[in-house]
Amino acid sequence: MSTALVVDDSLTDIQVLMGCLQQGGINVVIAHSGEEAIATITRQKPDVIVLDVVLPGCSGFEVCRELKAKADTSDIPVVICSTKGSQMDKFWGMKQGADAYISKPIDQEELVRTIKQLIKQ
């Protein structure tokens, strides 16, 4: 079974994302900040990362850029999932190396479908 790391500082969003992914048959690990996400990835490499942009400490954009710059984590697909949903935000997220960008509130079917496609690649 695949594992997704969900990185979000909102308990409500974590519960929604977690429920949706678990229903899709995906294990979920949680981090509440960018720094916690990087520490978690160092300990156990997830199959995919669902990353909010607005986080305490470093932003999701910074986390994505850092992960994609390192050889041992550059192959992990990153899905940015954020309320920052303008075309410029999406463009910037993809520039940082994100594999997909989904605006909140999320379409749960779209999220699960996107994640399963990225895991298969």
Secondary structure, 3 states (H helix, E strand, C coil): CCEEEEECCCHHHHHHHHHHHHHCCCEEEEECCHHHHHHHHHHCCCCEEEECCCCCCCCHHHHHHHHHHCCCCCCCCEEEEECCCCHHHHHHHHHCCCCEEEECCCCHHHHHHHHHHHHHC
